[in-house]
Amino acid sequence: MANQIYRLIPTAPPDDHNWARALCQGEIVVRARSSGEARAIAARAEAHAAGTPSKTTGQAMASAFRDPALYGVRLDDGGLFPQAGHLGVLSGSFRIPAGWVAHDD
């Protein structure tokens, strides 16, 4: 399966009640082999940015990137990023709430 470039874009309005359980991270661009893998890569990167231990899956599973009610995934064929290369986040940044304390589940 060939790598593709995907844009994860918040689709729920800012006042959607679902944002109460997850932080909107804005648009994230990911190199992945599928839209599902793009969601997983973004969720893992968000957990890593929060300092969550790599063996912990709870934070990645709770990520808004995994929720189709909050984030849509669109194939990006604009050519800004090459399809070849390592899988991962290519653009975007993660905000971590003040006072966040990472812990090992």
Secondary structure, DSSP 4 states (H G I P E B T S, - for coil): ---EEEEEEE-S-TT-GGGGGS-----EEEEESSHHHHHHHHHHHHHHHTT--TT--HHHHT-GGG-TTTEEEEE--SSSS-SSS-SEEEE------TT------
